[in-house]
Amino acid sequence: YIEDRDGCCVIKQNANSKRCWNWSGLDLCGDSPKLQAFALKFDTPSDAVVFRAAFLQAKDLTAQAEGFPDEHEFYEQRGMLCRLEDDQWCSKGWGEVKLMRHARTGVSRFLFRKEKTKELTACHQVLDHPELCKLRPHVATDDCWTWTAHDTSRPEPRKERVALKFGGPKASTEFKVAFERGKKLALDDEHSANRSSSGFEVVKGSIGLIISRSDSPGYQEHFVLRSGLGARTVCIGRSPSNDITIRSSNVSAMHVEIALSDDAVSRDALSGKQHVLLRVRDLSTNGTTIKFPSGEERTLKKAEFAAPHGTVLLVP
């Protein structure tokens, strides 16, 4: 596979020849994938340059892929996307609207690709949040919805206001039903739910966490981990194959994994607040900081620790 992840497919020129490239990658020739080192030598330096350009293009195409083995599509329709820019709605053209669900985590994604060029124009998680992903009808038409989301289709994620227009009221209603369903897919209907003051929809034996960036104070991603039935592991990093993608050169392709420990829900005897034992695996080169609601900060390393609802992960 040619993929953008730490330690893999970092192409470098051979120290002894301008016609040769070196890299490491997952070799699929054997019974199971194995990380191998490769060297490829060409007849001329110009052939080597052409290969490098194609190799890097392949990495970019992998990063822009809309589907991964753990995702499946549960909605598709044609629509026209607009963005609010300088207080004016700017059309991005007609294209393909998709809603994808991650089979392991239950997290849903909204995707929009332009009709002719297939350019990825919008990509964000579908969240049950008081400010984000709240569908509102457009005042001028009955077949258009507007909402706010953290878009990750461009190199730097940003909070944006978007509008999506359909070919008629029926298609518009079907989208709303699917969009709202995407918010609920990550929640376990067998657990009784309650809403916290931070805006999470949280079930018993679960914890709501926030991801923030040190270089972008306004950036936030919200997710819920729950124990027992439907327990989740959340993968965070720069590569789109993660459950939560953070498009920043400071973030590793696979930065950190977080999961609930088995049956690890406890309650503080003094405060009565729920604590959940998290299993944290740091995969990055520059680390992640945990910021607790009390204000205490802790550098993230491979460890297990108790964390209350509303804990913040501060990535570079």
Phi and psi in degrees as a GROMACS rama.xvg file:
@    title "Ramachandran Plot"
@    xaxis  label "Phi"
@    yaxis  label "Psi"
@TYPE xy
-98.3139  105.777  ILE-2
-139.48  157.278  GLU-3
-95.3901  91.9083  ASP-4
-149.552  153.909  ARG-5
-57.6517  131.716  ASP-6
86.2458  -9.39978  GLY-7
-120.143  139.526  CYS-8
59.2091  31.7899  CYS-9
-92.1515  99.1234  VAL-10
-82.3023  130.169  ILE-11
-134.252  148.055  LYS-12
-73.4937  138.707  GLN-13
-63.467  138.788  ASN-14
-63.3663  -22.8926  ALA-15
-106.592  -4.1499  ASN-16
-155.575  133.902  SER-17
-79.8674  -4.01437  LYS-18
-99.678  5.72619  ARG-19
-128.094  137.226  CYS-20
-116.105  145.821  TRP-21
-121.786  143.668  ASN-22
-163.807  169.258  TRP-23
-118.082  147.428  SER-24
-164.059  172.388  GLY-25
-80.9078  115.763  LEU-26
-88.2622  127.154  ASP-27
-103.604  13.708  LEU-28
-73.6868  -29.253  CYS-29
-86.9658  -165.383  GLY-30
-69.1583  -26.7402  ASP-31
-144.086  152.688  SER-32
-57.4723  139.61  PRO-33
-140.782  134.571  LYS-34
-72.2209  122.858  LEU-35
-131.334  154.093  GLN-36
-95.449  138.783  ALA-37
-127.37  152.482  PHE-38
-138.053  133.759  ALA-39
-132.646  120.344  LEU-40
-110.707  137.845  LYS-41
-111.371  167.505  PHE-42
-70.452  -37.6511  ASP-43
-132.24  156.371  THR-44
-60.2535  -33.8854  PRO-45
-65.9008  -38.2196  SER-46
-62.7678  -38.2812  ASP-47
-64.888  -38.8322  ALA-48
-64.9789  -42.1282  VAL-49
-62.2253  -42.7202  VAL-50
-62.0671  -44.752  PHE-51
-59.9308  -41.8335  ARG-52
-62.9163  -41.5242  ALA-53
-67.9667  -37.9956  ALA-54
-62.1931  -46.8336  PHE-55
-66.5473  -35.3922  LEU-56
-64.4503  -39.3684  GLN-57
-62.5885  -38.4467  ALA-58
-63.0601  -41.1183  LYS-59
-64.5845  -40.9391  ASP-60
-64.8166  -37.2249  LEU-61
-63.7067  -41.4961  THR-62
-65.79  -26.9179  ALA-63
-94.0467  0.359215  GLN-64
-59.0289  138.881  ALA-65
-89.7236  -15.6664  GLU-66
-131.587  146.572  GLY-67
-129.908  163.195  PHE-68
-54.0101  -29.4839  PRO-69
-91.1469  1.61464  ASP-70
-109.724  146.872  GLU-71
-137.315  151.783  HIS-72
-84.432  133.331  GLU-73
-123.105  2.7788  PHE-74
-157.649  140.995  TYR-75
-149.461  137.628  GLU-76
-161.198  163.835  GLN-77
-96.8388  136.406  ARG-78
-156.478  173.031  GLY-79
-115.618  126.331  MET-80
-99.3209  138.856  LEU-81
-128.916  149.786  CYS-82
-119.219  144.888  ARG-83
-84.5714  111.501  LEU-84
-127.571  119.609  GLU-85
54.4102  44.2685  ASP-86
64.6837  20.5698  ASP-87
-131.415  141.017  GLN-88
-78.254  122.401  TRP-89
-112.96  122.689  CYS-90
-72.7454  135.727  SER-91
-105.027  6.27273  LYS-92
94.1084  172.576  GLY-93
-83.2959  151.068  TRP-94
-170.435  -167.193  GLY-95
-97.3864  121.608  GLU-96
-99.2617  130.069  VAL-97
-135.445  148.306  LYS-98
-119.799  125.121  LEU-99
-115.924  143.827  MET-100
-119.829  133.004  ARG-101
-80.7643  120.968  HIS-102
-64.4424  -32.3184  ALA-103
-84.9086  -36.4517  ARG-104
-103.645  -20.1943  THR-105
82.2427  -3.02486  GLY-106
-72.7844  136.468  VAL-107
-105.064  150.856  SER-108
-125.393  143.71  ARG-109
-99.9989  131.428  PHE-110
-129.695  141.901  LEU-111
-135.635  125.077  PHE-112
-121.162  137.93  ARG-113
-63.2162  148.308  LYS-114
-62.3635  -47.0764  GLU-115
-92.2166  -44.8507  LYS-116
-87.4752  -15.7636  THR-117
62.278  19.7823  LYS-118
-66.8544  133.18  GLU-119
-74.542  113.418  LEU-120
-105.599  -24.3603  THR-121
-148.68  138.324  ALA-122
-155.723  119.2  CYS-123
-157.342  159.188  HIS-124
-75.1211  146.592  GLN-125
-94.1875  107.95  VAL-126
-113.317  147.793  LEU-127
-93.7566  91.1087  ASP-128
-140.382  145.761  HIS-129
-64.6528  -23.3398  PRO-130
-112.884  -30.2209  GLU-131
-101.307  150.447  LEU-132
58.5156  32.6589  CYS-133
-95.0572  102.99  LYS-134
-68.6915  130.443  LEU-135
-131.604  136.404  ARG-136
-68.3116  142.265  PRO-137
-71.133  138.224  HIS-138
-67.2444  -21.7442  VAL-139
-95.4934  -11.1186  ALA-140
-153.818  155.761  THR-141
-99.6036  10.8781  ASP-142
-125.469  33.4128  ASP-143
-142.913  136.1  CYS-144
-117.131  147.415  TRP-145
-123.933  150.117  THR-146
-164.709  170.283  TRP-147
-113.094  142.609  THR-148
-156.582  160.863  ALA-149
-87.9237  100.526  HIS-150
-81.741  135.953  ASP-151
-120.02  19.8112  THR-152
-77.2309  -16.1749  SER-153
-110.696  166.246  ARG-154
-52.6839  -36.7035  PRO-155
-112.405  117.533  GLU-156
-60.1476  147.052  PRO-157
-150.629  151.122  ARG-158
-80.5097  123.304  LYS-159
-134.775  154.044  GLU-160
-101.557  124.918  ARG-161
-125.048  160.264  VAL-162
-133.76  142.034  ALA-163
-129.51  117.372  LEU-164
-106.039  140.194  LYS-165
-114.121  179.025  PHE-166
-80.0144  -4.00779  GLY-167
177.105  168.193  GLY-168
-60.4587  -34.5134  PRO-169
-62.9049  -47.8381  LYS-170
-63.7005  -36.2698  ALA-171
-63.9624  -42.9209  SER-172
-65.277  -40.8186  THR-173
-62.2869  -38.1216  GLU-174
-64.2218  -44.4092  PHE-175
-59.4691  -43.3526  LYS-176
-60.3724  -45.5164  VAL-177
-68.0347  -40.5158  ALA-178
-62.9046  -46.0738  PHE-179
-67.0236  -33.692  GLU-180
-64.037  -37.5029  ARG-181
-60.3973  -33.8964  GLY-182
-66.1195  -34.58  LYS-183
-88.5325  -15.5259  LYS-184
-61.8686  -30.3745  LEU-185
-80.3521  -8.7308  ALA-186
-99.154  146.783  LEU-187
-93.2555  113.871  ASP-188
-66.1821  -18.1184  ASP-189
-80.7153  -10.7241  GLU-190
-98.4763  141.926  HIS-191
-75.3839  140.139  SER-192
-110.366  152.222  ALA-193
-144.66  149.564  ASN-194
-99.4529  131.765  ARG-195
-88.1778  170.207  SER-196
-68.7765  -19.009  SER-197
-88.1865  0.592724  SER-198
97.8452  0.573179  GLY-199
-78.9004  149.102  PHE-200
-95.6498  110.432  GLU-201
-120.814  135.913  VAL-202
-102.336  164.644  VAL-203
-57.6405  140.322  LYS-204
72.9278  30.1393  GLY-205
-132.301  169.501  SER-206
-140.863  135.674  ILE-207
-96.3246  132.938  GLY-208
-127.78  155.98  LEU-209
-121.436  136.821  ILE-210
-106.53  129.594  ILE-211
-130.348  161.885  SER-212
-115.955  138.372  ARG-213
-67.0412  -27.4962  SER-214
-95.1172  0.61343  ASP-215
-147.89  83.5442  SER-216
-56.4573  -28.3807  PRO-217
-81.5853  -7.66883  GLY-218
-81.2667  130.385  TYR-219
-147.201  142.746  GLN-220
-126.404  137.993  GLU-221
-115.109  139.956  HIS-222
-152.694  165.402  PHE-223
-125.045  132.14  VAL-224
-108.691  140.404  LEU-225
-136.951  148.407  ARG-226
-90.7741  174.205  SER-227
71.0006  -139.629  GLY-228
-60.7668  125.625  LEU-229
81.847  20.6346  GLY-230
-56.4266  147.422  ALA-231
-127.811  149.681  ARG-232
-115.652  129.413  THR-233
-108.045  124.547  VAL-234
-101.215  131.348  CYS-235
-125.411  135.449  ILE-236
173.926  -173.345  GLY-237
-78.401  -30.2572  ARG-238
-71.9911  138.88  SER-239
-63.9567  -12.8455  PRO-240
-73.3287  -10.8651  SER-241
-74.4131  160.324  ASN-242
-66.2852  -37.0346  ASP-243
-124.619  119.357  ILE-244
-101.566  129.536  THR-245
-120.602  107.139  ILE-246
-81.8686  86.7001  ARG-247
-149.39  138.076  SER-248
-66.4646  -18.6974  SER-249
-79.6407  -14.7172  ASN-250
-97.4012  135.048  VAL-251
-69.3436  156.939  SER-252
-56.9093  -43.108  ALA-253
-122.85  102.18  MET-254
-91.3927  -47.8176  HIS-255
-158.463  149.222  VAL-256
-119.498  137.001  GLU-257
-132.518  134.172  ILE-258
-146.104  159.466  ALA-259
-79.4756  139.544  LEU-260
-75.252  152.768  SER-261
-63.9568  128.895  ASP-262
50.1651  42.2857  ASP-263
-113.327  54.9442  ALA-264
-111.262  124.604  VAL-265
-133.476  166.893  SER-266
-128.321  130.684  ARG-267
-63.8845  128.603  ASP-268
-66.698  -29.1463  ALA-269
-90.2259  -51.1245  LEU-270
-86.3389  -21.8362  SER-271
78.2714  1.75229  GLY-272
-76.3589  145.493  LYS-273
-77.5394  136.106  GLN-274
-121.769  144.288  HIS-275
-125.874  132.912  VAL-276
-80.8594  115.975  LEU-277
-95.7786  142.985  LEU-278
-102.609  113.674  ARG-279
-115.705  130.725  VAL-280
-124.936  109.578  ARG-281
-86.4027  122.584  ASP-282
-112.039  2.71704  LEU-283
-86.2891  171.8  SER-284
-97.2465  -17.2256  THR-285
-125.907  7.0372  ASN-286
83.2616  168.955  GLY-287
-139.235  144.078  THR-288
-106.433  136.136  THR-289
-97.891  126.611  ILE-290
-117.284  116.911  LYS-291
-83.7076  156.604  PHE-292
-55.4397  -25.3754  PRO-293
-73.1289  -13.1346  SER-294
103.487  -13.2438  GLY-295
-66.7974  140.707  GLU-296
-120.197  146.907  GLU-297
-143.187  135.026  ARG-298
-72.7163  132.77  THR-299
-81.6516  121.167  LEU-300
-136.111  174.209  LYS-301
-63.8462  113.263  LYS-302
-169.126  170.54  ALA-303
-121.183  135.623  GLU-304
-155.177  159.891  PHE-305
-86.7327  133.396  ALA-306
-135.616  131.837  ALA-307
-80.2376  167.104  PRO-308
-58.9178  136.526  HIS-309
92.4622  9.33311  GLY-310
-62.914  144.353  THR-311
-110.317  133.454  VAL-312
-99.5733  118.783  LEU-313
-104.043  107.929  LEU-314
-96.9962  161.121  VAL-315
